[in-house]
Amino acid sequence: MDRYRPMLTGYMRKLGLAADETEDVAQLALTSFYKAYQGGKYDSEKGRLRDWLFGITRNEIRSWRRRRGNREVQVAGEAERTDFFERQCDEDRWEQLWEQEWRAAVMRQCLEQVRREVDPTTFQAFEMFASEGKPAAEVARRLDLTPNAVFIAKHRILKRIRELLPEMQEAW
């Protein structure tokens, strides 16, 4: 269940919940998810686990809103709307944010797996060059590598991520 908590809290923050609220609602969603899963309510024939978790999470957010006196949960950018009904998050936006957060969680998992598989200097070169956008020459100088070694590190890690991605998407 710890694997899903960062994904849930990231999703809820995108919906505009405060940090303490995200922890509370995430705990409720994970508890509901666990109980339902243990109770055999998940049926893989009816859909993906992540979609089922999304439904549980969405329901917990709505229940939380009702318990809190219908305080609005707004997606960033919707606060300027004036009509009450226009300000309500539509299902497509909720699903889009969920999908973004799921993809980010899968990518984080891929990166963690690759980090465990490669030399720490190789991964550091990748992070500095590919993630942070530092020039290859600077990365090479700081890590005592050649610029070509920096390019090779990026290539190898991206190749490994592409190999891991389908497996991680299936597992998540």
Beta strands, then each sheet from edge to edge (+ up, - down):
end
